[in-house]
Amino acid sequence: MGASSSTDNKESSEKREIESLAASTGALPLLQRSFSKLADAQTNTVSFQSFKKSFTLSYKTTTCEGDQTVPDLFPRLLEHLGPSLVDLFFVPEKGGGLSWVEFARGYVKCCGRMSASMSYNTLLRVFHLTAKNAGFSSKLEFESDEADCKINGSVSTVELIMFLWMCWTMSWDGRSSRSTDLFLPDISHLIMSALVSCTESGASLDVWDSDVFGLELELPVGKFLTWALTTIPSLTDCLSHFCNARLQHSLNAEDGSGPSNSAGGEDSVSKTCENTLLTCGRAWAISLTSKNTLSEEILSSCFPCNSDEANENLLYRSYHHGKGMNRLWDNVQGYHAPIVLIVSASGGVDHESTSSERKWVIGAILQQGFENRDTFYGSSGNLFSISPVFHAYSSSACWNWIRGTQGNERIFIDEDFAKITIRHHAVDKTYQPGSLFPNQGYLPVEALVSDVEAWALGGKAAKEVQEAYKKREELFTDQRRKIDLKTFTNWEDSPEKMMMDMMGNPNAPAREER
């Protein structure tokens, strides 16, 4: 009796601890509903094999942004992704089925709250086992099974491409309106960023003309993790999203419902990607730089739910609305929420003692949107070198917009949007140091503006406020245009009579009636 009571108390304590950890992630209600749906009524366990099957990904078509080619190994990698993740974290002690504690513990081991470095270790462990099960071995070596263990080895360029695409696919799952089609973004700017930062030959790499798929370089895993933690810290969020999406999918399958297979899903992504500067790959890279609500808003540009929503967050594009500060202001005024500004420009760039015309893309997040002021304003934001190499520069620890001075702006665009001037970070203390395009140099660089875009990041509420503001402005404008003749007592007092008298004889002295 005493031994049985002790065992029950231990199990109850373990159950409370696991549920507390699961609750800290916000996923406990989803886990409880999923277990209730999937568990066998007699054994009160979830079939391990059925659970692995529910995590299996299957796509009829896979398309890629731009002209990139999907490696032959990648489809096989995706086939083993879900089952490998389940094998790694959801382990039944007695075999055959997962109890509630094992079910919740597996989720906590995979998606529980942990440090950023541990999250990356966990994600790399998933990739390593998935690659092994898919038939090719990575060069990663884990010193133990602990989440915070040291990792040795390196990551090849091809492995890096498949690793990032694997993370994109986990983020894609559940967000796309077409569950049978997979769209992969152009991530060459992210690959170049990692190669430049992590390899010895990165400094001499021709980032303008090199094909990332043809580069055979090895990235030491330590340097890669340093780059990933500083450049794309929220990449690891894909794990929890994928697990939640798979659990929700299992609930929908049990209910007889499922994700919509409407024909517009992938087409809308293609429209968003091919026609704007903010492509899916660029939007995804920007979203990975921070863990906040803005990240999800930027992701909405990557994963539009249907064709009607393609580009719905695009406030301004110079190619469509016309160039110039006035045209920009007409489209962004009244929008008092974060905006991401994307600028494409071309100019002479020095490389290996030669100068050539190169095109590059930069961006900035404005936390308060645009305001018509004569002085510097705003709160902390971010600058981005987007293409051909991606880098993010957050505001410095001692940022102060009042310190800004005319003539020393990091980025300056003339009022006609014809030219842009990029200055060295030494003249700007607002943002962290770094080049906004390769081989920038110390002297100011002037380039020709090709296109400018402004994207809304404040959600539907901010858009509705702007629409209401525009309607009020239109109403006021119409009222100002109308002249109410009833305000004048008679013809002699009207402004029309006065104008006609002046035009008839402007030099005639006004007669004063006495």
PyMOL commands that set and color helices and strands:
alter all, ss='L'
color gray80, all
select helices_A, chain A and resi 2-25+28-38+48-54+73-89+100-111+116-134+157-172+188-198+200-204+212-214+221-231+233-254+265-274+280-287+293-302+307-309+318-321+325-332+401-403+425-427+459-481+485-487+491-493+495-504
alter helices_A, ss='H'
color red, helices_A
select strands_A, chain A and resi 46-47+61-64+97-98+141-142+151-152+154-156+181-184+218-220+314-317+339-351+354-366+382-387+391-394+411-413+419-422+445-456
alter strands_A, ss='S'
color yellow, strands_A
deselect
rebuild
show_as cartoon
